[in-house]
Amino acid sequence: MKNLTNEERALFMSLHRRHGRRNSNFCVCEGLRFCREIYSLRPDLVRKAFCLKGMDTGFFKGLAFSEISEAELGEISHTVNPQGIVFLVE
């Protein structure tokens, strides 16, 4: 299981604030439905993909996922109950 780097944590935390999103070319995409939609429409925009260990990622063919723990997912997710998948999208 790959751990998040400090740079990745800092980037995700900055993207939770409007100022951070304004100064970056990235946004966070959370949840299976939203991630499927962005991947089916514009897979070229997905820069990083994170999921919980053991999650079915068969829909996202060709996309390399970093498997992270629930604690790490909770750190980078802005929702109260993360759905197990998060994309960093340009």
N, C-alpha and C positions, 0 to 999 in steps of 0.2 A: 504494500500500500504506500503510495507516494504522499508525503506530507506537503502541505502548502509551504512555499517559501515566504519569508518575511515581506518581500516585495509584492508577491501576489496578495497577501493579506492586506497590506497597506493600500494597494490599488483598489481592491474590493471595498474596503472601508471608505475610501475617498469617493467612490461612485455612489454611495448611499446618500451623499449630500449634493445639493444642486450645484454648489461651487465646484465640487470635484468633477461632476459630469460636464460642466461647462468648459473646464480646462483640459478635458481629455476627449479623445476620439472614441471612447468606449462606453458601453452601457452593460448592465447585467440583465440577463434573461433567466428567469426562474420558473420552474414547473415543467412537467412533461408536455402538457398541451402547447404552451408557448414555445418551448424549445423545438418541438416537432414542427410547428408552423414556420418558425424562422429558418430551420434547417431545410424544409421542403421548398421554401421560396428563395432563400439566399444563403446557401451553404458556404459561399465564399466569404461571408462576413464573420463567421464563427472563428474566433482566435484561440480560445481555450475552452475545454469542456471538462466539467467535474461531475462525478456521480458517486453515490454510495456504493460500497463494495457489494457485489452480487446483483446489482440492478441490471435489468434487461435493456441493453442498448442496441438490439438488433436492427431497429428502424434507422439508426444513424450509421449506415455502412460507410466505411472509409474515414470515420472521425475517431481520432485517438482520445480516449477518455483517461483522466487521472482519477483513480479511485481514492476517496478520502473518507475519513471517519465522520460519524454523526456530529461530533463536537466541532470538527473543522467546518463542516457544512453549516452548522449553526452560526459560526463566526462570520462567514461570508454571505449568508443568506439574510435578506431583509424581512422575510416573512416570519410569522410566529411559528408555524409548522411547516418547515421546508419539505418539499416533495421528493427530494433526493437527486435532483439534477439542476445544474447551474451552468450557463454559458457566459463567456465573456465575448461580447459582440462589438465589432467596430462600426 
